[in-house]
Amino acid sequence: MLRHFGIALASLMVLTGCAGTGGGFALPKPAPEQIRVANKEVLIAGPKGFCIDPTETQDADGSAFVLLGSCAAIANSRSKPHPKVPAILTATVSQKSTNPPITGSMPALAEFFRSKAGRAALSRDGNADTVEVVKTLDRDGVFYIRARDSSSDILAGAANEYWRALFDVNGRIVSASVFGLREHPIASEKGFEVLRGFTNRIRAGNTAGPDKVVTENKPRIPFFKRVFKRKPE
C-alpha cells in the first residue's frame, strides 16, 4: 500500500504546481520524466508536466508500480513544469505471463469487470461491494474502465472516481490509471483525455512490437488480482 501521507502531499502539490510553502526552503529532488522498470523491459513516461515520484515507485521481482505527479511538486522546484490537469497517475506493470493478452480479451474483459469477481479485483480492499463500474470501452487495443471505488483504502487525497486502462506491452499487462483530486475532481471526459495521453506515451516508448493476439479470451481472476494489488514495501 502507498504511504498515505506521501500521496496526500503529492495531491496538494499537483494543485499548487510547486513544493515550497510559505517562506521555507527545500532542496530540489529527482523528478525523472521516464523510468525503465520490470527488468528494464518496460518504459513508463507520463504526459507533459508529469514526472516520476521515485519515493513511491516500486520495482522488484519482474513487476513494478510507478506513481507520477506534478514535476514541479516532486522536484521541489518552481522552474519545473506542472500539468494542466491536476491529477495523480499510476502505472502497474505485471510479470510476464502466459495469460491471454488484452488485445485478445476485449469482450470477456467487459463482462468480467462487471461481475462480482471483476469488481473485487478493482477494489483496493478486495470488496466487490465498494466498486461500481460506470463505463467500459475498448479502442485501438486498449481496454478502458471508468469506475467508482468507495473503499477506505482508496488513495489518500484522490477522488473516488477514476479512469483505468489495460493494455499489452512486451509480453506484460500494464494498468494505467488517472485519479482526480478529492477537492478538485476531474470531469470524466478530461480524465479520459489525460489517460489516453498517458497510455499513448507508454505505448510509444515501448516499440518492441505488438503482442501476439490469441483466441482464448477467458480472463483468469488470480492474474488480475496480481495486476491490481500490491504489497507494502
Residue pairs with C-beta under 8 A, 6 or more apart in sequence:
1 153
1 230
1 231
1 232
2 56
2 67
2 155
2 156
3 56
4 155
4 156
5 156
6 53
6 55
6 56
7 56
7 67
7 88
7 155
7 156
7 157
7 158
8 156
8 157
10 53
10 56
10 67
10 69
10 70
10 73
10 74
10 88
10 157
11 69
11 88
11 156
11 157
11 158
11 181
11 182
12 157
13 19
13 69
13 70
13 72
13 73
13 74
14 69
14 70
14 73
14 82
14 83
14 86
14 87
14 88
14 181
15 86
15 181
15 183
15 184
16 73
17 70
17 72
17 73
17 78
17 82
18 72
18 73
18 76
18 77
18 78
18 82
19 26
19 72
19 73
19 74
19 75
19 76
19 77
20 26
20 76
20 78
26 76
27 76
28 75
28 76
28 77
29 74
29 75
29 76
30 54
30 75
31 51
31 52
31 53
31 71
31 74
31 75
31 77
31 80
32 51
32 52
32 54
33 45
33 46
33 51
33 52
33 71
34 43
34 44
34 45
34 52
34 205
35 43
35 44
35 45
35 52
35 54
35 57
35 59
35 66
36 42
36 43
36 44
37 44
37 57
37 59
37 64
37 66
37 93
38 59
38 62
38 63
38 64
38 93
38 95
38 172
39 62
41 170
41 172
42 64
42 93
42 169
42 170
42 172
42 174
42 202
42 206
43 202
43 205
43 206
44 52
44 64
44 66
44 68
44 91
44 93
44 202
44 205
45 201
45 202
45 205
46 52
46 68
46 89
46 198
46 201
47 83
47 194
47 197
47 198
47 201
48 81
48 83
49 70
49 71
49 81
49 82
49 83
49 84
50 68
50 69
50 70
50 71
50 83
50 89
50 198
51 68
51 69
51 70
51 71
51 74
51 75
51 80
52 66
52 67
52 68
52 74
53 67
53 68
53 69
53 74
56 67
57 64
57 65
57 66
57 67
58 64
58 65
58 230
58 233
59 65
59 66
61 95
62 95
62 96
63 92
63 93
63 94
63 95
63 226
64 91
64 92
64 93
65 90
65 91
65 92
65 93
65 230
66 90
66 91
66 92
66 93
67 88
67 89
67 90
68 88
68 89
68 90
68 91
69 88
69 89
70 82
70 83
70 86
71 80
71 81
71 82
72 78
72 79
72 80
72 81
72 82
73 82
74 80
83 194
85 186
85 190
85 191
85 194
86 180
86 181
86 184
86 186
87 178
87 179
87 180
87 181
87 186
87 191
87 194
88 155
88 157
88 158
88 178
88 179
88 181
89 176
89 177
89 178
89 179
89 194
89 198
90 176
90 177
90 179
91 174
91 175
91 176
91 177
91 198
91 202
92 174
92 175
92 176
92 227
92 228
92 230
93 169
93 172
93 173
93 174
94 172
94 173
94 174
94 175
94 223
94 226
94 227
95 172
95 226
96 171
96 172
97 171
97 172
97 173
97 223
99 173
99 219
99 220
99 223
100 214
100 216
100 217
100 218
100 219
101 168
101 173
101 211
101 212
101 213
101 214
102 109
102 141
102 142
102 143
102 166
102 167
102 168
102 173
103 141
103 167
103 168
103 210
103 211
103 213
104 213
104 214
104 215
104 216
104 217
105 143
105 217
105 218
105 219
106 138
106 143
106 217
107 217
108 217
108 218
108 219
109 136
109 138
109 143
109 166
109 219
110 136
110 138
110 143
112 118
112 219
112 224
113 119
113 121
113 122
113 133
113 136
113 145
114 133
114 136
116 128
117 128
117 221
118 133
118 219
118 224
119 128
119 129
119 131
119 132
119 133
120 126
120 127
120 128
120 131
121 221
121 224
121 225
121 227
121 228
122 131
122 133
122 145
122 147
122 149
122 164
122 228
123 130
123 131
123 149
123 151
124 149
124 151
124 153
124 154
124 155
124 228
125 151
125 152
125 153
126 229
127 151
130 149
130 150
130 151
131 147
131 148
131 149
131 150
131 151
132 147
132 148
133 145
133 146
133 147
134 146
134 147
134 148
134 161
135 144
135 145
135 146
136 143
136 144
136 145
136 146
137 143
137 144
138 144
141 167
141 168
141 210
142 165
142 166
142 167
142 199
143 165
143 166
143 167
144 163
144 164
144 165
144 166
144 192
144 195
145 163
145 164
145 165
145 166
146 161
146 162
146 163
146 188
146 191
146 192
147 161
147 162
147 164
148 160
148 161
149 160
149 162
150 160
154 160
155 179
157 181
157 182
158 179
158 180
158 181
158 182
159 179
159 180
159 181
159 182
159 185
159 186
160 182
161 180
161 185
161 188
161 191
162 177
162 178
162 179
162 180
162 191
163 177
163 178
163 188
163 191
163 192
163 194
163 195
164 175
164 176
164 177
164 178
164 195
165 174
165 175
165 176
165 177
165 195
165 196
165 198
165 199
166 173
166 174
166 175
166 227
167 173
167 174
167 176
167 199
167 202
167 203
168 174
168 210
168 211
169 202
169 203
169 206
169 211
170 206
170 208
170 211
171 211
173 227
174 202
175 227
175 228
176 195
176 198
176 199
176 202
177 195
178 186
178 191
178 194
178 195
178 198
180 186
180 191
186 194
